[in-house]
Amino acid sequence: MQSRDYPLAGSEWGLTPDPQSNMPRRARRWMGFAGAGTLIAVGYMDPGNWATAIAGGARYGYTLLCVVLLSSVMALLLQWLAARVGLVTGRDLAQLSRSQYSRRTSLALWVLCEIAIIACDLAEIVGSALALQLLFGLPLPVGVLFAGALAFALLGLQGFGQRRLEGAVAALILLTAGCFAAQLALANPDWGAAAAGLRPRSEIVAQAGMLWLATGILGATVMPHNLYLHSALLRMRGEAMPERTPATLRHALRATHWDTALSLGFAFLINAALLILAACVFHASGNTSVESLGDAHKLLGNQWAGVMFAVALLACGLNSTVTATLAGQVTMEGFLNLRMKPWQRALITRTLALIPALLIVGHGGEAQTTNLLIVSQVVLSLQLPFAVIPLVRFAGDAKLMGEWRARGALLAVAWLIAGAIVALNGILLWQTLTGRG
């Protein structure tokens, strides 16, 4: 396909290398493919991940740390494949789905993806509103409006280039990391027990309640819209390459793999810190039924720890809404071949998420925030197979990927991971709808 069919070029996102830069050429080439993983990593630190990690740590201590590690490894491989597909084919996951499937199928995939993005965005706005309430005492409805405005302002940085937005997102991630490092220092966890929690145990499968939470952690890990977004970001970085040869493509893939591994490794540390904090503060003190983020804040027992908890929640919520909006932009363009200005897409997504968020918090208040997080995970679970299965199929397609296709053990592991995620998300959905676990 010609680039005119997909008009969002890398230069419009601030991705074209600056020939006047004083950086060595090799460093400029590496930096050209850094940053996409940062935007993807924030999807693994959203309020849905917070809810499952806190509930798991409070109820079972450090036991489920191995699940956090396993889910992070699974997510890493899928995100790596998404980036590889976008860079090699020059088309993102949404564009490939539109070209490889019938129009009816591609439209159905787009609708499912849009529903998932809106549901996820809704929970993230409410999570940000809860953080504003914890910090400043704002009523939740007012916090929802402020959270929407803050996210919209953050997205405005995209007008100055994608690098500015990536920098702001990275700064919020570092702020989150600093907050958790300080909280862990205050909590003084048992690091020996935490290390032991990285070892898988049979009791995770044997106990129904533990299996339910483990499934929730796995189900909340891989975000379908992150797969679409990652492939699109690398597709655009590929468009910005000055030359496209096997050697430059090999170099770009290597830089992308490192960027993805480091970013998702950092996200794993944040999620692990959440579970460790819940284990050493709540589980150790007998508060094993903590599931609400508001309750977790109240039970931290230290004023500064509570402030840092709320600040980190706000940073994660704002970051997650940014990536959800960007994902909505690229999926609409990819599935429908419809171009919208970033602020127009942001306004649509904000409105679609703000209205139900105001209705929910206005009617049910804080009591409904946890339920909202659960519902968002169920919606994501419904959509996940429709993103993972096409991704693995495209990654192993010799006609699309050529010599860069996934093959052999790599492809077998990818299909195994896809099948496991689909099955576990199905279990999560069934247990949620039937009220079990």
Secondary structure by P-SEA (a helix, b strand, c coil): ccccccccccccccccccccccccaaaaaaaaaccaaaaaaaaaacaaaaaaaaaaaacccccaaaaaaaaaaaaaaaaaaaaaaaaaacccaaaaaaaaccaaaaaaaaaaaaaaaaaaaaaaaaaaaaaaaaaccccaaaaaaaaaaaaaaaaccccccaaaaaaaaaaaaaaaaaaaaaaaaaaccaaaaaaaaacccccccccaaaaaaaaaaaaacccaaaaaaaaaaaaaaaaacccccaaaaaaaaaaaaaaaaaaaaaaaaaaaaaaaaaaaccccccccccccaaaaaaacccaaaaaaaaaaaaaaaaaaaaaaaaaaaaaaaaaccccccaaaaaaaaaaaaaaaaaaaaacccccaaaaaaaaaaaaaaaaccccaaaaaaaaacccccccccccaaaaaaaaaaaaaaaaaaaaaaaaaaaccc
